[in-house]
């Protein structure tokens, strides 16, 4: 049997069989892994409380016939305070669901792991949850090779002008002259500005966070969430709840 240890963040947990759970984690060294936690639904299970979504855990596992088997786990960070704020839960669930949808099993990506742990530890969840979620999704696109272009027209490479459209097909802003090539979504100048700031540097975001209007941040979030729908070719289940809360 192949045995290994790693550090991982729990993305999803679902019941399996009579007393087990099947969990999906994103780990530091092995990327996304699905693990069978045997007996974890029993009251006296050693995994009780260790495999909840958002928990950062140290784990040990072995390769099984159908699934990899979780043999031990230890909580490093439960993120209890983050989960206890009900306003954050729709966005947190969306982050976990989209991360699961766009990443491949057993493909390590330290940048994505570092991004997840950094975002779930951010202090911005208290007053700007849409902004920190937007930061996460734009950087996730970058680290997976889908980085959107907000600085020049993705068709003709013009820059220094106002871009009135965002094309999901081309993956970036499009000028008025090129929009006939492929349909795009209308986008205003303030939304483009926020997307540029979030895309360029976290320090800039933190320095101007109090000056960003929630309305513009939500419009920017809508552009990026729709881009993910285009990429994964379906609407995440948790996005409906997010739309009810922030739009």
C-alpha positions as CSV (number, residue, x, y, z in Angstrom):
1,X,0.0,0.0,0.0
2,X,1.2,3.5,-0.8
3,X,1.2,5.6,2.4
4,X,1.6,9.3,2.6
5,X,1.0,12.4,4.8
6,X,0.0,15.9,3.8
7,X,-1.6,19.1,4.9
8,X,-5.0,19.9,3.3
9,X,-8.1,22.0,3.4
10,X,-11.4,20.2,3.4
11,X,-13.6,21.3,0.5
12,X,-16.5,18.8,0.7
13,X,-17.9,16.0,2.8
14,X,-20.8,13.6,1.9
15,X,-22.2,10.5,3.5
16,X,-21.1,7.2,2.0
17,X,-22.4,3.8,3.0
18,X,-23.8,3.2,6.5
19,X,-21.2,4.9,8.6
20,X,-18.5,6.5,6.3
21,X,-17.9,9.9,4.8
22,X,-16.3,10.6,1.4
23,X,-14.4,13.9,1.7
24,X,-12.7,16.0,-1.0
25,X,-9.6,18.0,0.1
26,X,-7.1,20.2,-1.6
27,X,-3.7,19.4,-0.3
28,X,-0.3,21.1,-0.3
29,X,1.7,18.4,-2.1
30,X,-0.9,16.2,-3.9
31,X,-3.5,18.6,-5.1
32,X,-7.2,17.6,-4.9
33,X,-7.8,14.2,-3.3
34,X,-10.9,12.2,-2.5
35,X,-10.6,10.2,0.7
36,X,-12.8,7.7,2.4
37,X,-13.1,8.3,6.1
38,X,-14.3,4.9,7.4
39,X,-16.6,5.0,10.4
40,X,-16.5,8.8,10.6
41,X,-20.2,9.1,11.1
42,X,-20.1,7.0,14.3
43,X,-20.4,9.0,17.6
44,X,-17.0,7.8,18.9
45,X,-15.2,8.1,15.6
46,X,-11.6,9.5,15.8
47,X,-12.5,11.7,12.8
48,X,-15.4,13.4,14.6
49,X,-15.1,17.2,14.0
50,X,-11.9,16.8,12.0
51,X,-13.3,16.5,8.5
52,X,-15.7,19.4,8.4
53,X,-15.5,21.7,5.3
54,X,-13.0,24.5,5.7
55,X,-10.9,22.6,8.3
56,X,-7.2,22.7,7.7
57,X,-5.9,19.3,8.7
58,X,-2.8,17.2,8.8
59,X,-3.7,13.9,7.3
60,X,-2.3,10.4,6.7
61,X,-3.8,8.1,4.0
62,X,-3.2,4.9,2.1
63,X,-4.2,3.9,-1.4
64,X,-7.3,1.6,-1.4
65,X,-9.0,-0.5,-4.1
66,X,-11.6,2.1,-5.1
67,X,-10.7,5.1,-2.9
68,X,-7.8,6.4,-0.9
69,X,-8.4,5.7,2.8
70,X,-7.9,8.4,5.5
71,X,-6.1,6.8,8.4
72,X,-5.5,9.8,10.7
73,X,-6.2,13.5,10.9
74,X,-5.3,16.4,13.1
75,X,-6.9,19.8,13.0
76,X,-4.5,22.7,12.3
77,X,-7.2,25.4,11.9
78,X,-11.0,25.0,12.1
79,X,-11.9,28.5,10.8
80,X,-14.8,28.3,13.3
81,X,-15.1,32.1,13.5
82,X,-15.4,32.4,9.7
83,X,-18.0,29.6,9.5
84,X,-20.0,31.0,12.4
85,X,-21.0,34.2,10.4
86,X,-24.0,33.0,8.4
87,X,-23.6,35.9,5.9
88,X,-20.3,34.4,4.7
89,X,-21.5,30.8,4.2
90,X,-22.9,31.2,0.6
91,X,-19.6,32.7,-0.7
92,X,-17.5,30.1,1.2
93,X,-19.6,27.3,-0.2
94,X,-19.2,28.8,-3.7
95,X,-15.4,29.0,-3.3
96,X,-15.3,25.3,-2.2
97,X,-17.7,24.2,-5.0
98,X,-15.9,26.0,-7.8
99,X,-12.4,24.9,-6.6
100,X,-13.6,21.3,-6.7
101,X,-15.1,21.8,-10.2
102,X,-12.1,23.4,-11.9
103,X,-9.2,21.4,-10.3
104,X,-8.1,17.9,-11.3
105,X,-7.4,15.1,-8.9
106,X,-3.8,14.4,-8.0
107,X,-2.5,17.4,-9.8
108,X,-0.5,19.4,-7.2
109,X,-0.7,23.2,-7.3
110,X,1.0,24.9,-4.4
111,X,-0.2,28.3,-5.6
112,X,-3.9,27.2,-5.3
113,X,-3.3,25.7,-1.9
114,X,-1.6,28.8,-0.6
115,X,-4.4,30.9,-2.1
116,X,-7.1,28.9,-0.3
117,X,-5.4,29.1,3.1
118,X,-4.6,32.8,2.7
119,X,-8.2,33.7,1.7
120,X,-9.8,31.7,4.5
121,X,-7.6,33.5,7.0
122,X,-8.2,37.0,5.6
123,X,-9.6,39.7,7.9
124,X,-11.7,41.1,5.0
125,X,-14.5,38.6,5.6
126,X,-15.8,40.9,8.3
127,X,-16.8,43.8,6.0
128,X,-15.9,43.0,2.4
129,X,-16.7,39.3,1.8
130,X,-17.5,39.9,-1.9
131,X,-14.2,41.6,-2.4
132,X,-12.1,38.8,-0.9
133,X,-14.1,36.2,-2.8
134,X,-13.5,38.2,-6.0
135,X,-9.8,38.2,-5.2
136,X,-9.8,34.5,-4.8
137,X,-11.6,33.7,-8.0
138,X,-9.5,36.0,-10.2
139,X,-6.3,34.5,-8.7
140,X,-7.7,31.0,-9.1
141,X,-8.2,31.7,-12.8
142,X,-4.6,32.9,-13.0
143,X,-3.1,29.9,-11.3
144,X,-5.1,27.5,-13.5
145,X,-4.2,29.2,-16.8
146,X,-7.4,31.1,-17.4
147,X,-6.2,34.5,-16.4
148,X,-8.6,37.1,-17.8
149,X,-7.3,40.2,-19.6
150,X,-8.6,43.6,-18.3
151,X,-5.9,45.9,-19.7
152,X,-6.2,45.7,-23.5
153,X,-8.6,44.4,-26.1
154,X,-8.2,40.6,-26.4
155,X,-8.9,40.8,-30.1
156,X,-7.0,43.8,-31.5
157,X,-4.7,44.6,-28.5
158,X,-5.8,48.2,-28.2
159,X,-5.1,49.8,-24.8
160,X,-5.7,53.2,-23.1
161,X,-9.3,53.3,-24.1
162,X,-12.6,52.5,-22.5
163,X,-13.7,48.8,-22.9
164,X,-17.5,48.5,-23.0
165,X,-17.6,44.7,-23.2
166,X,-16.3,41.5,-21.5
167,X,-16.1,38.4,-23.7
168,X,-16.3,35.0,-22.0
169,X,-15.2,33.3,-25.2
170,X,-12.0,35.4,-25.6
171,X,-11.4,35.7,-21.8
172,X,-11.1,39.5,-21.4
173,X,-12.3,43.0,-22.3
174,X,-13.2,43.8,-25.9
175,X,-13.3,47.2,-27.6
176,X,-16.3,48.6,-29.5
177,X,-14.7,47.8,-32.9
178,X,-14.2,44.1,-32.1
179,X,-17.4,43.2,-30.3
180,X,-19.1,42.0,-33.5
181,X,-16.6,39.1,-33.7
182,X,-18.2,37.4,-30.7
183,X,-20.9,38.4,-28.3
184,X,-19.9,40.0,-25.0
185,X,-21.4,41.3,-21.8
186,X,-21.7,45.0,-21.2
187,X,-19.3,46.3,-18.6
188,X,-18.8,49.8,-17.2
189,X,-15.6,51.7,-16.5
190,X,-15.8,51.4,-12.7
191,X,-16.2,47.6,-12.9
192,X,-13.1,47.3,-15.2
193,X,-11.2,49.5,-12.7
194,X,-12.0,47.1,-9.8
195,X,-11.2,44.1,-11.8
196,X,-7.8,45.6,-12.8
197,X,-7.0,46.4,-9.2
198,X,-7.9,43.0,-7.9
199,X,-6.0,41.4,-10.7
200,X,-2.8,43.4,-10.2
201,X,-1.9,43.6,-6.5
202,X,-3.4,42.7,-3.1
203,X,-1.7,45.7,-1.5
204,X,-3.7,48.0,-3.7
205,X,-6.9,46.4,-2.8
206,X,-6.2,46.6,1.0
207,X,-5.2,50.3,0.7
208,X,-8.4,51.4,-1.1
209,X,-10.9,48.9,0.3
210,X,-12.9,51.5,2.2
211,X,-13.3,53.6,-1.0
212,X,-14.7,50.8,-3.1
213,X,-18.5,50.9,-3.6
214,X,-20.3,47.7,-2.8
215,X,-22.4,48.1,-6.0
216,X,-19.3,48.1,-8.2
217,X,-17.7,45.2,-6.4
218,X,-20.9,43.1,-6.8
219,X,-21.0,43.9,-10.6
220,X,-17.3,42.8,-10.8
221,X,-18.1,39.6,-8.9
222,X,-21.0,38.9,-11.3
223,X,-18.6,39.1,-14.3
224,X,-16.2,36.6,-12.8
225,X,-18.8,34.2,-11.5
226,X,-20.4,34.1,-15.0
227,X,-16.9,33.5,-16.5
228,X,-16.7,30.4,-14.3
229,X,-20.1,29.2,-15.5
230,X,-18.8,29.5,-19.1
231,X,-15.6,27.5,-18.2
232,X,-17.3,24.6,-16.3
233,X,-20.4,24.7,-18.5
234,X,-22.9,24.6,-15.7
235,X,-24.1,26.9,-12.9
236,X,-22.7,26.0,-9.5
237,X,-25.5,25.0,-7.0
238,X,-24.3,27.4,-4.4
239,X,-24.3,30.4,-6.7
240,X,-28.1,30.6,-6.5
241,X,-27.8,31.3,-2.8
242,X,-25.1,33.8,-3.4
243,X,-27.2,35.7,-5.9
244,X,-30.1,35.8,-3.4
245,X,-27.8,37.4,-0.8
246,X,-25.6,39.9,-2.6
247,X,-27.4,40.9,-5.9
